[in-house]
Amino acid sequence: MKLPARYRERFRTVRQEIEMKNLKPICVAVLLVFAAAACKFSSSSPTTTFKTFFEAQKKKDVEGMKKTLSKSSMAMMEKAAKEQNKTVDKALTEGFESPGAKNDKMPETRNEKIDGDNATLEVQNEETKKWDKVYFVKEDNEWKIALDKTIEEIFKSMGNS
């Protein structure tokens, strides 16, 4: 026996609704898996962060530079700027006049090492040709330059020389 056309159409609509109800939880589950993976695996790397800082510095983009610095680095810079009766922005702007900031060529980098939420990257000093270690910390799933740690390690090495 063949169903009349109006019942066949209704049956088809009900079947589609049931299929969609079954499909929605699967779609939601797949989206959640992708979202979790995106949170876990950041596209950021210490090398990328350093390049971003360098490009921002080259463009004299203070906000861009600040975005690459760790929270503790920003706190250190705010304290130092306050002691000099300056803003952090003013201190960074004055840094554009330093010899290293005037170099348009990205310094060579090597030996990126990641250890959990900490990392280092060796950057070649254009003047001395020595390799300086720059420290990084992961904050909010993004690598940030740990300028405070980098400066601390420089002072330690000067004390040991």
C-alpha positions as CSV (number, residue, x, y, z in Angstrom):
1,M,0.0,0.0,0.0
2,K,1.3,3.4,-1.0
3,L,0.8,6.4,1.4
4,P,-0.9,9.5,0.0
5,A,1.5,12.3,-1.0
6,R,0.7,14.5,2.0
7,Y,1.6,11.7,4.5
8,R,4.8,10.9,2.6
9,E,5.9,14.5,2.8
10,R,5.1,14.7,6.6
11,F,6.9,11.4,7.1
12,R,10.0,12.7,5.2
13,T,9.9,15.9,7.4
14,V,9.7,14.0,10.6
15,R,12.5,11.7,9.5
16,Q,14.7,14.7,8.7
17,E,14.0,16.3,12.1
18,I,15.0,13.0,13.8
19,E,18.2,12.8,11.8
20,M,19.1,16.5,12.6
21,K,18.4,15.9,16.3
22,N,20.8,13.0,16.2
23,L,23.4,15.0,14.2
24,K,23.4,18.1,16.5
25,P,25.1,16.4,19.5
26,I,27.8,15.0,17.2
27,C,28.5,18.4,15.6
28,V,28.7,20.0,19.1
29,A,31.1,17.3,20.3
30,V,33.3,17.7,17.2
31,L,33.4,21.5,17.7
32,L,34.3,21.1,21.4
33,V,37.2,18.8,20.5
34,F,38.5,21.3,17.9
35,A,38.1,24.2,20.4
36,A,40.0,22.3,23.1
37,A,42.7,21.4,20.6
38,A,43.0,25.1,19.5
39,C,43.4,26.1,23.2
40,K,46.0,23.5,23.8
41,F,48.1,24.1,20.7
42,S,48.9,27.7,20.3
43,S,50.4,28.9,17.0
44,S,52.7,31.1,19.0
45,S,56.4,30.3,19.4
46,P,59.3,32.1,21.1
47,T,60.9,32.7,17.7
48,T,57.6,34.1,16.3
49,T,57.2,36.4,19.4
50,F,60.7,37.7,19.0
51,K,60.1,38.4,15.3
52,T,56.8,40.2,16.2
53,F,58.7,42.3,18.7
54,F,61.4,43.2,16.2
55,E,58.9,44.2,13.5
56,A,56.9,46.3,16.0
57,Q,60.2,48.0,17.2
58,K,61.1,48.6,13.5
59,K,57.7,50.3,12.9
60,K,58.0,52.2,16.2
61,D,54.8,50.4,17.3
62,V,54.8,50.8,21.1
63,E,51.5,48.9,21.6
64,G,52.8,46.0,19.4
65,M,56.0,45.8,21.4
66,K,54.1,45.8,24.7
67,K,51.9,42.9,23.5
68,T,55.0,40.7,23.2
69,L,56.2,41.4,26.7
70,S,55.4,39.3,29.8
71,K,53.3,40.7,32.6
72,S,56.4,40.7,34.9
73,S,58.4,42.5,32.2
74,M,55.7,45.2,31.9
75,A,55.7,45.6,35.7
76,M,59.5,46.0,35.7
77,M,59.3,48.6,33.0
78,E,56.5,50.5,34.7
79,K,58.6,50.6,37.9
80,A,61.7,51.8,36.1
81,A,59.7,54.4,34.1
82,K,58.0,55.7,37.2
83,E,61.4,56.1,38.9
84,Q,62.5,58.3,36.0
85,N,59.1,60.2,36.0
86,K,58.2,58.7,32.6
87,T,55.5,56.5,31.2
88,V,56.3,53.1,29.8
89,D,55.4,54.3,26.3
90,K,57.9,57.2,26.7
91,A,60.6,54.9,27.8
92,L,60.0,52.5,24.9
93,T,59.9,55.4,22.5
94,E,63.3,56.6,23.7
95,G,64.5,53.1,23.1
96,F,64.0,53.7,19.4
97,E,67.1,55.8,19.4
98,S,69.4,53.1,20.7
99,P,71.8,51.6,18.1
100,G,70.2,48.1,18.3
101,A,66.8,49.6,17.5
102,K,68.0,51.2,14.3
103,N,69.0,47.9,12.7
104,D,66.4,47.1,9.9
105,K,67.8,43.6,9.5
106,M,66.3,40.9,11.7
107,P,69.1,39.4,13.8
108,E,69.8,35.7,13.4
109,T,68.2,33.3,15.9
110,R,69.0,29.7,16.8
111,N,68.5,27.0,19.4
112,E,64.9,27.7,20.5
113,K,64.4,25.5,23.6
114,I,61.0,25.1,25.2
115,D,60.7,23.6,28.7
116,G,57.0,23.7,29.8
117,D,55.9,27.3,30.1
118,N,59.5,28.6,29.8
119,A,61.7,29.0,26.8
120,T,64.9,30.5,25.5
121,L,66.1,31.6,22.1
122,E,69.6,32.6,21.2
123,V,69.8,35.9,19.2
124,Q,73.0,37.0,17.5
125,N,74.3,40.4,18.7
126,E,75.1,42.3,15.4
127,E,78.0,44.3,17.0
128,T,79.8,41.6,18.9
129,K,78.6,38.6,16.8
130,K,78.1,36.8,20.1
131,W,74.9,34.8,20.8
132,D,72.7,36.3,23.6
133,K,70.0,34.2,25.3
134,V,66.5,35.7,25.4
135,Y,64.1,34.3,27.9
136,F,60.4,33.7,27.3
137,V,57.4,32.7,29.4
138,K,54.0,31.4,28.3
139,E,51.1,33.5,29.4
140,D,47.5,33.0,28.3
141,N,48.7,30.3,25.9
142,E,51.0,32.9,24.1
143,W,54.8,33.2,24.3
144,K,55.9,36.5,25.8
145,I,59.4,37.9,26.1
146,A,60.6,37.7,29.7
147,L,62.7,40.9,29.6
148,D,63.0,40.8,33.4
149,K,64.5,37.3,33.4
150,T,66.8,38.1,30.4
151,I,68.2,41.2,32.3
152,E,68.5,39.2,35.5
153,E,70.6,36.5,33.6
154,I,72.8,39.2,32.0
155,F,73.6,40.6,35.4
156,K,74.3,37.1,36.8
157,S,76.7,36.4,33.9
158,M,78.5,39.8,34.4
159,G,79.0,38.9,38.1
160,N,80.6,35.5,37.0
161,S,82.9,37.0,34.4
